[in-house]
Amino acid sequence: MTTSVNAARSSPADRAGLLILLAGLVAALLVAFLAVRHQTEQRATELVEQGTRLVKALTAIPKDGLTPAAGRPNPLAAVLRAHGNADLAYGLVTDPQGRPLSEVTAPGLTPTLLPLAADKPAEWFGHRPVDSGVAGLQLVEFHGPLLQDGRLEGFVRVAFREPSIGFDSRQIPFLAGLALPVLLLVPLFFFMLRSQLRPLQDVSRRFEILATGSAGDVAARDVVSRFGRFLDATENRILELEATRSDAETSIKLLGYKREKVESALETLPEGIMVLDEGGVVVFANPKVGPLLSAAPADLINKRPAEWPIDPAITRALAPLLNAESGPSTHNTDFHPDNDQGRRVSVWALPLFAPRDTTRRLGILVVLRETTDQMLAGRARDEFIAHVAHELKTPLSNISLYGELLRDEPDLAADTRIEAINTVCDEAQRAAGLIANLLNISRIEAGSIVIDRQRVRLGELLSDCMDHLSHSGSTHALRLRVDVPPELPPIELDKDLLRIAINNLLTNAAKYNRADGEIILAAEETDDHIVISVQDSGIGIAADELPHIFEKFYRSADREAVSRGGHGLGLYLARQIVELHQGQIEVASQPGQGTRFTLSFRKPHVLLRAA
Ligand code: ADP
């Protein structure tokens, strides 16, 4: 029973074949219809050309040549017969009023004599549709004038059947030529398709048998169940891949975002940063690299160090760091950009490893930094240490020398003994003064000093300083004077620091003075300032040295000044102290005549106003 049902049911391949057959036929019919329509239109165009040509030819014949005369056949009929068009419906020669003079008609047709306007020459030539009087038959009439010496003698009218869309016997060969390949090809295609679909048909039939359980085909069932599992697994795999793809997309976006963040951070770093890949090619360079390597970062990207457009000396210096083969064996090097020994750039090369595999090197991170300041600071520190060591060495070796003399020679003459003791004291004082200055300077420079402002009576403080100088034993025959008006108002200053500054100035005034010279320590008041001055009548300072005397460790090159010893710190410290009080220190000097230092401090009301 089931078998008969199956047998009765057409197979999918058969149905597909039938469909293809039908589609082929429809296509063939469509093509045939379009071809016939095209042919009809072409015939209509040809007809218009033919009719117009024929009428023109007929109008060239004199009227008498077209009208019948006694004893001779109708010439119009002969002309039209010679033309030989089977679609010719009629030919007419009429007088100007439309009365027929000669007529040739196809069997069964009667010409419809539509009038022609004899007074409108523009309408004499032309064609128009006319009714044939027979159902379904349309005619096209072509007409032209018969002229004799410019005079209208009549009209020639020739009508043809209008071509219609449809088959006629003349189109049979054309249609047969079209239909034959279609009819041959469609079955051929159908059979080819059928043979190609047969394996699928078998599989489909087997599935059907299994589905209905009509046969115990265990192997096939196994195949089907495996196929089902395979489909499930494939679907799962597709879902997994979809999930992985969406994860990957998210990761890519995240990485892009992180990369942008990292890049913008690297761009803003004050150091020049470059990243080289495993092959030693630059993949990133921030703008700071430009001035350090004297090359635009864009000119370094995608290039190996050997191709960088920079000074070859720098390339050579960097080569051991950036050699991608061996990795950065040296981690740091320095070079002088533009061969300028006054500038220094330090370079660090750090290997970049994969985050999860520290044995896999991804490239090199190169950090460039201008270290000119450190270089200069280092040099200054070295010079400072050398200088201080030298300055301390002299007094200490003198102390040691005279100390040994005093110890080893108990029978020294009294004056030699006193001289030795004085030298030891002087040198110890000198060393102590240097150390005290150094300590004060270092406190001021470190910013650890706090000014302790107190109301200071300058008269007392300056007299005190001068007393201290006169007791130091360095003034001998010098005339010392303190000149402070009694009405001078007290001023708020750090007394101890101010004392250090004035002592340094007084010591210099005594040291660089003439043997019988003079020192005047004075103070005075202006509207806004209290001005303290230290004036001596000593050797003076050359004009070209004046701008430098407040520099740290600056000492005059003048022979006389050099002979009097010193450390080049006294004036530097004095200026630091004055500036801590927001005051000003100035110098005016005449070589050979003397020097005057002035310290001016703003009065409280000026300080308040400034605040
Ligand atoms: P120094 O310990 O050498 O005196 P200072 O800093 O006190 O160091 O002075 C710096 C230089 O200024 C001195 O070496 C000296 O040449 C010059 N100088 C300072 N004060 C005077 C002065 N009153 N008269 C002449 N020269 C001076």
Residues whose N, C-alpha, C, O or C-beta is under 5 A from the ligand:
A	BS01	ADP	N508 A509 Y512 G538 G540 I541 I549 Y554 R555 S556 A561 G565 G566 H567 G568 L569 G570 L571 Y572 T595
